[in-house]
Amino acid sequence: MSAARFFVSGKVQGVWFRASTREQARTLGLRGYANNLADGWVEVLAAGDEAAIERLAQWLRQGPPNARVDSLQREPADETEAGSGFLCG
C-alpha cells in the first residue's frame, strides 16, 4: 500500500473536479478524499495500490472536461489518513 497527497491549481473549483476525482479514485480502488482549499486549490489524498495512484496522478494532470489544471504537486502521505472510502469535502 502507498499513499500520496496532491495539490492541484488552476480552474479546479466549481467544475465538478472533486466529484470527478472521487469517481476516478473509486474506479481505481483508492481510498482518501478531495477537498477544496481556501486559496482556490484542491487537495487530494489517495491511498492504495501504487499503480492506481499513478493512474490517478495522470488523470489529475487534466481533470474533468471543464477544468484547467495549471499545477500539480505531489508529496508523500500517511495511508492511515485516507479512511475507508473516498470522500469529497
N, CA, C and O atoms as a CHARMM CRD file, in Angstrom:
* protein
*
  356
    1    1 MET  N      0.82600  -1.18800   0.00000 PROA 1      0.00000
    2    1 MET  CA     0.00000   0.00000   0.00000 PROA 1      0.00000
    3    1 MET  C      0.86700   1.24800   0.00000 PROA 1      0.00000
    4    1 MET  O      1.92200   1.29500   0.63300 PROA 1      0.00000
    5    2 SER  N      0.40500   2.24700  -0.71700 PROA 2      0.00000
    6    2 SER  CA     1.08400   3.53300  -0.81400 PROA 2      0.00000
    7    2 SER  C      0.06800   4.63800  -0.58100 PROA 2      0.00000
    8    2 SER  O     -1.14000   4.40500  -0.58700 PROA 2      0.00000
    9    3 ALA  N      0.57300   5.82700  -0.37900 PROA 3      0.00000
   10    3 ALA  CA    -0.30500   6.99500  -0.25200 PROA 3      0.00000
   11    3 ALA  C      0.41800   8.22100  -0.78400 PROA 3      0.00000
   12    3 ALA  O      1.64100   8.32800  -0.69000 PROA 3      0.00000
   13    4 ALA  N     -0.35100   9.13500  -1.33900 PROA 4      0.00000
   14    4 ALA  CA     0.20300  10.39100  -1.85100 PROA 4      0.00000
   15    4 ALA  C     -0.80900  11.49900  -1.65200 PROA 4      0.00000
   16    4 ALA  O     -2.01900  11.27800  -1.69000 PROA 4      0.00000
   17    5 ARG  N     -0.28800  12.69500  -1.44000 PROA 5      0.00000
   18    5 ARG  CA    -1.12100  13.88700  -1.33300 PROA 5      0.00000
   19    5 ARG  C     -0.80100  14.76600  -2.53600 PROA 5      0.00000
   20    5 ARG  O      0.36300  15.01000  -2.85400 PROA 5      0.00000
   21    6 PHE  N     -1.85300  15.23600  -3.19600 PROA 6      0.00000
   22    6 PHE  CA    -1.71500  16.08100  -4.37400 PROA 6      0.00000
   23    6 PHE  C     -2.34600  17.43900  -4.09400 PROA 6      0.00000
   24    6 PHE  O     -3.34200  17.54300  -3.37900 PROA 6      0.00000
   25    7 PHE  N     -1.75700  18.46100  -4.66100 PROA 7      0.00000
   26    7 PHE  CA    -2.31400  19.80400  -4.63200 PROA 7      0.00000
   27    7 PHE  C     -2.45300  20.25200  -6.07900 PROA 7      0.00000
   28    7 PHE  O     -1.48300  20.25900  -6.83700 PROA 7      0.00000
   29    8 VAL  N     -3.67400  20.62500  -6.45100 PROA 8      0.00000
   30    8 VAL  CA    -3.99000  20.94800  -7.84500 PROA 8      0.00000
   31    8 VAL  C     -4.46500  22.39400  -7.91900 PROA 8      0.00000
   32    8 VAL  O     -5.34800  22.80200  -7.16500 PROA 8      0.00000
   33    9 SER  N     -3.87500  23.17000  -8.83400 PROA 9      0.00000
   34    9 SER  CA    -4.30900  24.55200  -9.01400 PROA 9      0.00000
   35    9 SER  C     -4.75200  24.77300 -10.45000 PROA 9      0.00000
   36    9 SER  O     -4.45400  23.98400 -11.34800 PROA 9      0.00000
   37   10 GLY  N     -5.46400  25.85900 -10.63500 PROA 10     0.00000
   38   10 GLY  CA    -5.99500  26.22700 -11.93900 PROA 10     0.00000
   39   10 GLY  C     -7.47800  26.48700 -11.80100 PROA 10     0.00000
   40   10 GLY  O     -7.93000  26.98200 -10.76900 PROA 10     0.00000
   41   11 LYS  N     -8.23600  26.16100 -12.82300 PROA 11     0.00000
   42   11 LYS  CA    -9.69300  26.25000 -12.74400 PROA 11     0.00000
   43   11 LYS  C    -10.18300  24.89400 -12.25100 PROA 11     0.00000
   44   11 LYS  O    -10.60600  24.04200 -13.03200 PROA 11     0.00000
   45   12 VAL  N    -10.11400  24.71700 -10.92400 PROA 12     0.00000
   46   12 VAL  CA   -10.40400  23.40600 -10.33000 PROA 12     0.00000
   47   12 VAL  C    -11.50500  23.46000  -9.27200 PROA 12     0.00000
   48   12 VAL  O    -11.81500  22.44300  -8.65200 PROA 12     0.00000
   49   13 GLN  N    -12.08700  24.61800  -9.06200 PROA 13     0.00000
   50   13 GLN  CA   -13.23600  24.71300  -8.15900 PROA 13     0.00000
   51   13 GLN  C    -14.43400  25.18200  -8.95800 PROA 13     0.00000
   52   13 GLN  O    -14.33300  26.08000  -9.79400 PROA 13     0.00000
   53   14 GLY  N    -15.58500  24.55100  -8.68200 PROA 14     0.00000
   54   14 GLY  CA   -16.80900  24.90000  -9.39900 PROA 14     0.00000
   55   14 GLY  C    -16.93900  24.23400 -10.75900 PROA 14     0.00000
   56   14 GLY  O    -17.76300  24.64300 -11.57600 PROA 14     0.00000
   57   15 VAL  N    -16.12400  23.20000 -11.00900 PROA 15     0.00000
   58   15 VAL  CA   -16.16100  22.50000 -12.30500 PROA 15     0.00000
   59   15 VAL  C    -16.27600  20.98200 -12.11700 PROA 15     0.00000
   60   15 VAL  O    -15.87100  20.21300 -12.98800 PROA 15     0.00000
   61   16 TRP  N    -16.82600  20.56200 -10.98600 PROA 16     0.00000
   62   16 TRP  CA   -17.00400  19.13600 -10.66700 PROA 16     0.00000
   63   16 TRP  C    -15.68600  18.39300 -10.51400 PROA 16     0.00000
   64   16 TRP  O    -15.63400  17.18000 -10.71400 PROA 16     0.00000
   65   17 PHE  N    -14.62000  19.10700 -10.16200 PROA 17     0.00000
   66   17 PHE  CA   -13.30900  18.47500 -10.04100 PROA 17     0.00000
   67   17 PHE  C    -13.29400  17.43900  -8.92700 PROA 17     0.00000
   68   17 PHE  O    -12.82700  16.31900  -9.13500 PROA 17     0.00000
   69   18 ARG  N    -13.80200  17.79500  -7.74300 PROA 18     0.00000
   70   18 ARG  CA   -13.76500  16.85900  -6.61100 PROA 18     0.00000
   71   18 ARG  C    -14.61500  15.62500  -6.87400 PROA 18     0.00000
   72   18 ARG  O    -14.17000  14.50200  -6.63500 PROA 18     0.00000
   73   19 ALA  N    -15.83700  15.82400  -7.36400 PROA 19     0.00000
   74   19 ALA  CA   -16.71700  14.68300  -7.63200 PROA 19     0.00000
   75   19 ALA  C    -16.13700  13.77700  -8.71500 PROA 19     0.00000
   76   19 ALA  O    -16.22500  12.55400  -8.61500 PROA 19     0.00000
   77   20 SER  N    -15.55100  14.36700  -9.73600 PROA 20     0.00000
   78   20 SER  CA   -14.92100  13.58200 -10.80300 PROA 20     0.00000
   79   20 SER  C    -13.69400  12.83500 -10.27400 PROA 20     0.00000
   80   20 SER  O    -13.43300  11.69900 -10.66900 PROA 20     0.00000
   81   21 THR  N    -12.94800  13.48200  -9.38200 PROA 21     0.00000
   82   21 THR  CA   -11.78900  12.82400  -8.76800 PROA 21     0.00000
   83   21 THR  C    -12.25400  11.63900  -7.94000 PROA 21     0.00000
   84   21 THR  O    -11.65300  10.56600  -7.99000 PROA 21     0.00000
   85   22 ARG  N    -13.32900  11.83100  -7.17400 PROA 22     0.00000
   86   22 ARG  CA   -13.87100  10.72500  -6.37200 PROA 22     0.00000
   87   22 ARG  C    -14.25900   9.55400  -7.26900 PROA 22     0.00000
   88   22 ARG  O    -13.96100   8.40400  -6.94900 PROA 22     0.00000
   89   23 GLU  N    -14.91600   9.83500  -8.37800 PROA 23     0.00000
   90   23 GLU  CA   -15.32500   8.77700  -9.31200 PROA 23     0.00000
   91   23 GLU  C    -14.10900   8.02500  -9.85500 PROA 23     0.00000
   92   23 GLU  O    -14.10000   6.79500  -9.89900 PROA 23     0.00000
   93   24 GLN  N    -13.08200   8.77500 -10.26800 PROA 24     0.00000
   94   24 GLN  CA   -11.85900   8.14300 -10.78300 PROA 24     0.00000
   95   24 GLN  C    -11.20300   7.29100  -9.70800 PROA 24     0.00000
   96   24 GLN  O    -10.80700   6.15300  -9.96400 PROA 24     0.00000
   97   25 ALA  N    -11.08700   7.84800  -8.49600 PROA 25     0.00000
   98   25 ALA  CA   -10.42400   7.13700  -7.40300 PROA 25     0.00000
   99   25 ALA  C    -11.16800   5.85200  -7.03900 PROA 25     0.00000
  100   25 ALA  O    -10.55100   4.80900  -6.82400 PROA 25     0.00000
  101   26 ARG  N    -12.47800   5.93600  -6.97400 PROA 26     0.00000
  102   26 ARG  CA   -13.27000   4.73700  -6.65100 PROA 26     0.00000
  103   26 ARG  C    -13.12200   3.68300  -7.73200 PROA 26     0.00000
  104   26 ARG  O    -13.01400   2.49400  -7.43100 PROA 26     0.00000
  105   27 THR  N    -13.11700   4.10800  -8.99000 PROA 27     0.00000
  106   27 THR  CA   -12.91400   3.16700 -10.09500 PROA 27     0.00000
  107   27 THR  C    -11.56300   2.45500  -9.96800 PROA 27     0.00000
  108   27 THR  O    -11.42900   1.27900 -10.31000 PROA 27     0.00000
  109   28 LEU  N    -10.56800   3.19300  -9.47000 PROA 28     0.00000
  110   28 LEU  CA    -9.22200   2.64100  -9.31400 PROA 28     0.00000
  111   28 LEU  C     -9.03100   1.89400  -7.98700 PROA 28     0.00000
  112   28 LEU  O     -7.95700   1.34900  -7.73500 PROA 28     0.00000
  113   29 GLY  N    -10.05100   1.86800  -7.15400 PROA 29     0.00000
  114   29 GLY  CA    -9.98000   1.16400  -5.87600 PROA 29     0.00000
  115   29 GLY  C     -9.17900   1.90400  -4.80900 PROA 29     0.00000
  116   29 GLY  O     -8.60800   1.27600  -3.91700 PROA 29     0.00000
  117   30 LEU  N     -9.13300   3.22100  -4.89300 PROA 30     0.00000
  118   30 LEU  CA    -8.35400   4.01600  -3.94800 PROA 30     0.00000
  119   30 LEU  C     -9.23100   4.54600  -2.82000 PROA 30     0.00000
  120   30 LEU  O    -10.44000   4.70900  -2.98100 PROA 30     0.00000
  121   31 ARG  N     -8.60900   4.80900  -1.68300 PROA 31     0.00000
  122   31 ARG  CA    -9.25300   5.45000  -0.53800 PROA 31     0.00000
  123   31 ARG  C     -8.68300   6.85400  -0.40700 PROA 31     0.00000
  124   31 ARG  O     -7.59000   7.13200  -0.90100 PROA 31     0.00000
  125   32 GLY  N     -9.42300   7.74600   0.26200 PROA 32     0.00000
  126   32 GLY  CA    -8.90200   9.08200   0.50800 PROA 32     0.00000
  127   32 GLY  C     -9.96000  10.13900   0.41700 PROA 32     0.00000
  128   32 GLY  O    -11.10900   9.90800   0.79600 PROA 32     0.00000
  129   33 TYR  N     -9.58700  11.31100  -0.08600 PROA 33     0.00000
  130   33 TYR  CA   -10.52200  12.42400  -0.17200 PROA 33     0.00000
  131   33 TYR  C    -10.03900  13.46700  -1.16200 PROA 33     0.00000
  132   33 TYR  O     -8.87700  13.48300  -1.56700 PROA 33     0.00000
  133   34 ALA  N    -10.97000  14.34300  -1.54200 PROA 34     0.00000
  134   34 ALA  CA   -10.67300  15.52900  -2.35500 PROA 34     0.00000
  135   34 ALA  C    -11.37500  16.70300  -1.69100 PROA 34     0.00000
  136   34 ALA  O    -12.59200  16.67200  -1.50800 PROA 34     0.00000
  137   35 ASN  N    -10.62900  17.73200  -1.33200 PROA 35     0.00000
  138   35 ASN  CA   -11.16700  18.89900  -0.63200 PROA 35     0.00000
  139   35 ASN  C    -10.77800  20.18400  -1.34300 PROA 35     0.00000
  140   35 ASN  O     -9.65800  20.31200  -1.83900 PROA 35     0.00000
  141   36 ASN  N    -11.70600  21.13800  -1.39300 PROA 36     0.00000
  142   36 ASN  CA   -11.38100  22.49000  -1.83000 PROA 36     0.00000
  143   36 ASN  C    -10.60600  23.18200  -0.72000 PROA 36     0.00000
  144   36 ASN  O    -10.91800  23.01100   0.45800 PROA 36     0.00000
  145   37 LEU  N     -9.61000  23.95300  -1.08500 PROA 37     0.00000
  146   37 LEU  CA    -8.86100  24.75700  -0.12600 PROA 37     0.00000
  147   37 LEU  C     -9.24300  26.22400  -0.30500 PROA 37     0.00000
  148   37 LEU  O     -9.68100  26.63700  -1.37900 PROA 37     0.00000
  149   38 ALA  N     -9.07500  26.99200   0.74600 PROA 38     0.00000
  150   38 ALA  CA    -9.47500  28.40700   0.73600 PROA 38     0.00000
  151   38 ALA  C     -8.74000  29.22400  -0.32100 PROA 38     0.00000
  152   38 ALA  O     -9.25100  30.24400  -0.78200 PROA 38     0.00000
  153   39 ASP  N     -7.53300  28.78000  -0.71000 PROA 39     0.00000
  154   39 ASP  CA    -6.74500  29.53200  -1.68200 PROA 39     0.00000
  155   39 ASP  C     -7.09600  29.20100  -3.14100 PROA 39     0.00000
  156   39 ASP  O     -6.43900  29.68600  -4.06200 PROA 39     0.00000
  157   40 GLY  N     -8.13600  28.37100  -3.35000 PROA 40     0.00000
  158   40 GLY  CA    -8.56300  28.02200  -4.70500 PROA 40     0.00000
  159   40 GLY  C     -7.98900  26.71700  -5.22100 PROA 40     0.00000
  160   40 GLY  O     -8.37800  26.25900  -6.29500 PROA 40     0.00000
  161   41 TRP  N     -7.08100  26.11400  -4.48800 PROA 41     0.00000
  162   41 TRP  CA    -6.51000  24.83100  -4.87200 PROA 41     0.00000
  163   41 TRP  C     -7.43100  23.70400  -4.41600 PROA 41     0.00000
  164   41 TRP  O     -8.33400  23.91500  -3.60600 PROA 41     0.00000
  165   42 VAL  N     -7.19400  22.51100  -4.94400 PROA 42     0.00000
  166   42 VAL  CA    -7.85500  21.29700  -4.46900 PROA 42     0.00000
  167   42 VAL  C     -6.77200  20.37900  -3.92000 PROA 42     0.00000
  168   42 VAL  O     -5.73400  20.17100  -4.54800 PROA 42     0.00000
  169   43 GLU  N     -7.03400  19.83500  -2.73100 PROA 43     0.00000
  170   43 GLU  CA    -6.14200  18.85000  -2.10700 PROA 43     0.00000
  171   43 GLU  C     -6.75300  17.47300  -2.30900 PROA 43     0.00000
  172   43 GLU  O     -7.94500  17.27400  -2.07300 PROA 43     0.00000
  173   44 VAL  N     -5.93300  16.52000  -2.74800 PROA 44     0.00000
  174   44 VAL  CA    -6.37900  15.14400  -2.95300 PROA 44     0.00000
  175   44 VAL  C     -5.43100  14.22800  -2.19200 PROA 44     0.00000
  176   44 VAL  O     -4.21500  14.30200  -2.36900 PROA 44     0.00000
  177   45 LEU  N     -5.98300  13.36700  -1.34700 PROA 45     0.00000
  178   45 LEU  CA    -5.19400  12.33600  -0.68000 PROA 45     0.00000
  179   45 LEU  C     -5.67200  11.00300  -1.23300 PROA 45     0.00000
  180   45 LEU  O     -6.87000  10.71800  -1.23100 PROA 45     0.00000
  181   46 ALA  N     -4.74100  10.19000  -1.70500 PROA 46     0.00000
  182   46 ALA  CA    -5.09300   8.89100  -2.27100 PROA 46     0.00000
  183   46 ALA  C     -4.21200   7.81500  -1.66100 PROA 46     0.00000
  184   46 ALA  O     -2.99900   7.98100  -1.54000 PROA 46     0.00000
  185   47 ALA  N     -4.84100   6.70400  -1.27600 PROA 47     0.00000
  186   47 ALA  CA    -4.10600   5.57300  -0.70600 PROA 47     0.00000
  187   47 ALA  C     -4.57500   4.29200  -1.37600 PROA 47     0.00000
  188   47 ALA  O     -5.76000   4.11700  -1.66400 PROA 47     0.00000
  189   48 GLY  N     -3.62600   3.40500  -1.61700 PROA 48     0.00000
  190   48 GLY  CA    -3.94300   2.13000  -2.25100 PROA 48     0.00000
  191   48 GLY  C     -2.74900   1.63200  -3.03400 PROA 48     0.00000
  192   48 GLY  O     -1.60000   1.90800  -2.68900 PROA 48     0.00000
  193   49 ASP  N     -3.03300   0.90500  -4.07900 PROA 49     0.00000
  194   49 ASP  CA    -2.00100   0.34900  -4.94900 PROA 49     0.00000
  195   49 ASP  C     -1.23100   1.47200  -5.64700 PROA 49     0.00000
  196   49 ASP  O     -1.83600   2.41300  -6.16200 PROA 49     0.00000
  197   50 GLU  N      0.09200   1.37500  -5.66300 PROA 50     0.00000
  198   50 GLU  CA     0.93100   2.43000  -6.25700 PROA 50     0.00000
  199   50 GLU  C      0.59500   2.66700  -7.72400 PROA 50     0.00000
  200   50 GLU  O      0.57200   3.81400  -8.17000 PROA 50     0.00000
  201   51 ALA  N      0.33600   1.60800  -8.47900 PROA 51     0.00000
  202   51 ALA  CA    -0.00400   1.77700  -9.89600 PROA 51     0.00000
  203   51 ALA  C     -1.31600   2.55100 -10.05000 PROA 51     0.00000
  204   51 ALA  O     -1.45300   3.35800 -10.96900 PROA 51     0.00000
  205   52 ALA  N     -2.27800   2.31000  -9.16100 PROA 52     0.00000
  206   52 ALA  CA    -3.55300   3.02900  -9.20800 PROA 52     0.00000
  207   52 ALA  C     -3.34800   4.50300  -8.84800 PROA 52     0.00000
  208   52 ALA  O     -3.97300   5.37900  -9.44500 PROA 52     0.00000
  209   53 ILE  N     -2.48300   4.77500  -7.88300 PROA 53     0.00000
  210   53 ILE  CA    -2.18100   6.16800  -7.52700 PROA 53     0.00000
  211   53 ILE  C     -1.54300   6.88000  -8.71100 PROA 53     0.00000
  212   53 ILE  O     -1.85700   8.04000  -8.97700 PROA 53     0.00000
  213   54 GLU  N     -0.65900   6.20700  -9.41700 PROA 54     0.00000
  214   54 GLU  CA    -0.02800   6.79800 -10.59800 PROA 54     0.00000
  215   54 GLU  C     -1.05900   7.10800 -11.68100 PROA 54     0.00000
  216   54 GLU  O     -0.98100   8.14400 -12.34100 PROA 54     0.00000
  217   55 ARG  N     -2.01700   6.21300 -11.86000 PROA 55     0.00000
  218   55 ARG  CA    -3.07500   6.44800 -12.85000 PROA 55     0.00000
  219   55 ARG  C     -3.93100   7.64000 -12.44900 PROA 55     0.00000
  220   55 ARG  O     -4.32500   8.43800 -13.29900 PROA 55     0.00000
  221   56 LEU  N     -4.22300   7.76400 -11.13900 PROA 56     0.00000
  222   56 LEU  CA    -4.96400   8.93000 -10.67300 PROA 56     0.00000
  223   56 LEU  C     -4.15000  10.19700 -10.90000 PROA 56     0.00000
  224   56 LEU  O     -4.69700  11.21700 -11.31700 PROA 56     0.00000
  225   57 ALA  N     -2.85200  10.14300 -10.63100 PROA 57     0.00000
  226   57 ALA  CA    -1.98400  11.31300 -10.83900 PROA 57     0.00000
  227   57 ALA  C     -2.02900  11.75400 -12.30100 PROA 57     0.00000
  228   57 ALA  O     -2.08800  12.95100 -12.58500 PROA 57     0.00000
  229   58 GLN  N     -2.00200  10.81200 -13.21300 PROA 58     0.00000
  230   58 GLN  CA    -2.09200  11.15200 -14.63900 PROA 58     0.00000
  231   58 GLN  C     -3.42100  11.83200 -14.94500 PROA 58     0.00000
  232   58 GLN  O     -3.46600  12.81100 -15.68900 PROA 58     0.00000
  233   59 TRP  N     -4.50100  11.31100 -14.37100 PROA 59     0.00000
  234   59 TRP  CA    -5.81400  11.90700 -14.59500 PROA 59     0.00000
  235   59 TRP  C     -5.87700  13.31300 -14.00200 PROA 59     0.00000
  236   59 TRP  O     -6.45000  14.21600 -14.61100 PROA 59     0.00000
  237   60 LEU  N     -5.29000  13.50500 -12.81200 PROA 60     0.00000
  238   60 LEU  CA    -5.31700  14.80900 -12.15200 PROA 60     0.00000
  239   60 LEU  C     -4.62300  15.88800 -12.97900 PROA 60     0.00000
  240   60 LEU  O     -4.94500  17.06800 -12.83900 PROA 60     0.00000
  241   61 ARG  N     -3.68400  15.51000 -13.83000 PROA 61     0.00000
  242   61 ARG  CA    -2.99200  16.49500 -14.66800 PROA 61     0.00000
  243   61 ARG  C     -3.93900  17.18100 -15.64800 PROA 61     0.00000
  244   61 ARG  O     -3.64900  18.27500 -16.13300 PROA 61     0.00000
  245   62 GLN  N     -5.07700  16.53600 -15.93900 PROA 62     0.00000
  246   62 GLN  CA    -6.05600  17.11800 -16.86700 PROA 62     0.00000
  247   62 GLN  C     -7.36800  17.42800 -16.17800 PROA 62     0.00000
  248   62 GLN  O     -7.97000  18.47200 -16.43000 PROA 62     0.00000
  249   63 GLY  N     -7.82100  16.53000 -15.30700 PROA 63     0.00000
  250   63 GLY  CA    -9.09100  16.71000 -14.61800 PROA 63     0.00000
  251   63 GLY  C    -10.27100  16.50900 -15.54500 PROA 63     0.00000
  252   63 GLY  O    -10.11100  16.02400 -16.66500 PROA 63     0.00000
  253   64 PRO  N    -11.47300  16.88300 -15.07900 PROA 64     0.00000
  254   64 PRO  CA   -12.67800  16.72900 -15.89600 PROA 64     0.00000
  255   64 PRO  C    -12.71000  17.75700 -17.03100 PROA 64     0.00000
  256   64 PRO  O    -11.89700  18.68100 -17.05400 PROA 64     0.00000
  257   65 PRO  N    -13.64100  17.59900 -17.96500 PROA 65     0.00000
  258   65 PRO  CA   -13.66500  18.44700 -19.16300 PROA 65     0.00000
  259   65 PRO  C    -13.67200  19.95900 -18.91700 PROA 65     0.00000
  260   65 PRO  O    -13.02800  20.68700 -19.67200 PROA 65     0.00000
  261   66 ASN  N    -14.36400  20.45600 -17.90700 PROA 66     0.00000
  262   66 ASN  CA   -14.45900  21.90800 -17.69800 PROA 66     0.00000
  263   66 ASN  C    -13.32900  22.47900 -16.86000 PROA 66     0.00000
  264   66 ASN  O    -13.27500  23.68800 -16.63300 PROA 66     0.00000
  265   67 ALA  N    -12.43000  21.62900 -16.40100 PROA 67     0.00000
  266   67 ALA  CA   -11.32000  22.09200 -15.56200 PROA 67     0.00000
  267   67 ALA  C    -10.13400  22.52800 -16.42100 PROA 67     0.00000
  268   67 ALA  O    -10.02100  22.18200 -17.59600 PROA 67     0.00000
  269   68 ARG  N     -9.25800  23.30100 -15.78400 PROA 68     0.00000
  270   68 ARG  CA    -7.96800  23.65100 -16.37600 PROA 68     0.00000
  271   68 ARG  C     -6.93400  23.50600 -15.26300 PROA 68     0.00000
  272   68 ARG  O     -6.95400  24.25600 -14.28800 PROA 68     0.00000
  273   69 VAL  N     -6.03900  22.54600 -15.41300 PROA 69     0.00000
  274   69 VAL  CA    -5.01800  22.30700 -14.39600 PROA 69     0.00000
  275   69 VAL  C     -3.75800  23.06700 -14.78100 PROA 69     0.00000
  276   69 VAL  O     -3.17500  22.83800 -15.84100 PROA 69     0.00000
  277   70 ASP  N     -3.34500  23.98000 -13.89900 PROA 70     0.00000
  278   70 ASP  CA    -2.12300  24.75300 -14.11400 PROA 70     0.00000
  279   70 ASP  C     -0.92700  24.13400 -13.41300 PROA 70     0.00000
  280   70 ASP  O      0.20100  24.22200 -13.89700 PROA 70     0.00000
  281   71 SER  N     -1.17600  23.50800 -12.27300 PROA 71     0.00000
  282   71 SER  CA    -0.08500  22.94700 -11.48200 PROA 71     0.00000
  283   71 SER  C     -0.57500  21.72600 -10.71800 PROA 71     0.00000
  284   71 SER  O     -1.68700  21.71000 -10.19100 PROA 71     0.00000
  285   72 LEU  N      0.27200  20.70600 -10.66600 PROA 72     0.00000
  286   72 LEU  CA     0.01100  19.51600  -9.86000 PROA 72     0.00000
  287   72 LEU  C      1.25600  19.23800  -9.03400 PROA 72     0.00000
  288   72 LEU  O      2.33200  18.98700  -9.57500 PROA 72     0.00000
  289   73 GLN  N      1.09800  19.28600  -7.72500 PROA 73     0.00000
  290   73 GLN  CA     2.20200  18.99300  -6.81700 PROA 73     0.00000
  291   73 GLN  C      1.88000  17.70100  -6.08100 PROA 73     0.00000
  292   73 GLN  O      0.72700  17.42700  -5.74900 PROA 73     0.00000
  293   74 ARG  N      2.92000  16.91400  -5.83200 PROA 74     0.00000
  294   74 ARG  CA     2.73600  15.63400  -5.14900 PROA 74     0.00000
  295   74 ARG  C      3.72000  15.53700  -3.99300 PROA 74     0.00000
  296   74 ARG  O      4.87800  15.94400  -4.09800 PROA 74     0.00000
  297   75 GLU  N      3.22400  14.98400  -2.88300 PROA 75     0.00000
  298   75 GLU  CA     4.10300  14.72600  -1.74000 PROA 75     0.00000
  299   75 GLU  C      3.67400  13.41200  -1.09200 PROA 75     0.00000
  300   75 GLU  O      2.53500  12.97700  -1.26200 PROA 75     0.00000
  301   76 PRO  N      4.57400  12.78500  -0.35800 PROA 76     0.00000
  302   76 PRO  CA     4.21500  11.53700   0.32600 PROA 76     0.00000
  303   76 PRO  C      3.13800  11.80300   1.37900 PROA 76     0.00000
  304   76 PRO  O      3.01500  12.91600   1.89100 PROA 76     0.00000
  305   77 ALA  N      2.36600  10.77000   1.68900 PROA 77     0.00000
  306   77 ALA  CA     1.32300  10.88500   2.70500 PROA 77     0.00000
  307   77 ALA  C      1.27000   9.59400   3.51400 PROA 77     0.00000
  308   77 ALA  O      1.81300   8.56400   3.11200 PROA 77     0.00000
  309   78 ASP  N      0.62000   9.67100   4.63700 PROA 78     0.00000
  310   78 ASP  CA     0.41700   8.51300   5.51400 PROA 78     0.00000
  311   78 ASP  C     -0.91700   7.88000   5.14700 PROA 78     0.00000
  312   78 ASP  O     -1.95400   8.54200   5.19300 PROA 78     0.00000
  313   79 GLU  N     -0.89800   6.60900   4.78500 PROA 79     0.00000
  314   79 GLU  CA    -2.13000   5.95400   4.33800 PROA 79     0.00000
  315   79 GLU  C     -3.20200   5.89800   5.41900 PROA 79     0.00000
  316   79 GLU  O     -4.38000   5.73500   5.10000 PROA 79     0.00000
  317   80 THR  N     -2.82500   6.02800   6.68800 PROA 80     0.00000
  318   80 THR  CA    -3.82900   5.99100   7.74700 PROA 80     0.00000
  319   80 THR  C     -4.74500   7.21600   7.71600 PROA 80     0.00000
  320   80 THR  O     -5.81600   7.19400   8.32300 PROA 80     0.00000
  321   81 GLU  N     -4.34500   8.27900   7.02000 PROA 81     0.00000
  322   81 GLU  CA    -5.18000   9.47700   6.88100 PROA 81     0.00000
  323   81 GLU  C     -6.31600   9.27700   5.88500 PROA 81     0.00000
  324   81 GLU  O     -7.23400  10.09500   5.82700 PROA 81     0.00000
  325   82 ALA  N     -6.26800   8.19700   5.09700 PROA 82     0.00000
  326   82 ALA  CA    -7.17200   8.02300   3.96500 PROA 82     0.00000
  327   82 ALA  C     -8.58000   7.56800   4.34300 PROA 82     0.00000
  328   82 ALA  O     -9.50600   7.75700   3.55400 PROA 82     0.00000
  329   83 GLY  N     -8.76900   6.98300   5.50400 PROA 83     0.00000
  330   83 GLY  CA   -10.08300   6.47600   5.86000 PROA 83     0.00000
  331   83 GLY  C    -10.43300   5.21300   5.10300 PROA 83     0.00000
  332   83 GLY  O     -9.55200   4.51600   4.59900 PROA 83     0.00000
  333   84 SER  N    -11.73300   4.91500   5.02200 PROA 84     0.00000
  334   84 SER  CA   -12.14500   3.63900   4.43800 PROA 84     0.00000
  335   84 SER  C    -12.76900   3.75700   3.04400 PROA 84     0.00000
  336   84 SER  O    -12.98100   2.74200   2.38000 PROA 84     0.00000
  337   85 GLY  N    -13.05800   4.95500   2.60200 PROA 85     0.00000
  338   85 GLY  CA   -13.63900   5.15300   1.27500 PROA 85     0.00000
  339   85 GLY  C    -12.96800   6.32500   0.60500 PROA 85     0.00000
  340   85 GLY  O    -11.84600   6.68700   0.96000 PROA 85     0.00000
  341   86 PHE  N    -13.64500   6.92700  -0.36600 PROA 86     0.00000
  342   86 PHE  CA   -13.11200   8.14200  -0.98400 PROA 86     0.00000
  343   86 PHE  C    -14.20200   9.20000  -0.90500 PROA 86     0.00000
  344   86 PHE  O    -15.28900   9.02200  -1.45500 PROA 86     0.00000
  345   87 LEU  N    -13.91000  10.30100  -0.21800 PROA 87     0.00000
  346   87 LEU  CA   -14.89600  11.32700   0.08300 PROA 87     0.00000
  347   87 LEU  C    -14.55900  12.65200  -0.57900 PROA 87     0.00000
  348   87 LEU  O    -13.40900  12.92000  -0.92600 PROA 87     0.00000
  349   88 CYS  N    -15.58400  13.47200  -0.74600 PROA 88     0.00000
  350   88 CYS  CA   -15.40700  14.86200  -1.18100 PROA 88     0.00000
  351   88 CYS  C    -15.78300  15.74800  -0.00900 PROA 88     0.00000
  352   88 CYS  O    -16.82300  15.55700   0.62000 PROA 88     0.00000
  353   89 GLY  N    -14.92800  16.71900   0.27800 PROA 89     0.00000
  354   89 GLY  CA   -15.22400  17.61900   1.38600 PROA 89     0.00000
  355   89 GLY  C    -15.61100  18.97500   0.90600 PROA 89     0.00000
  356   89 GLY  O    -15.89300  19.85900   1.71500 PROA 89     0.00000
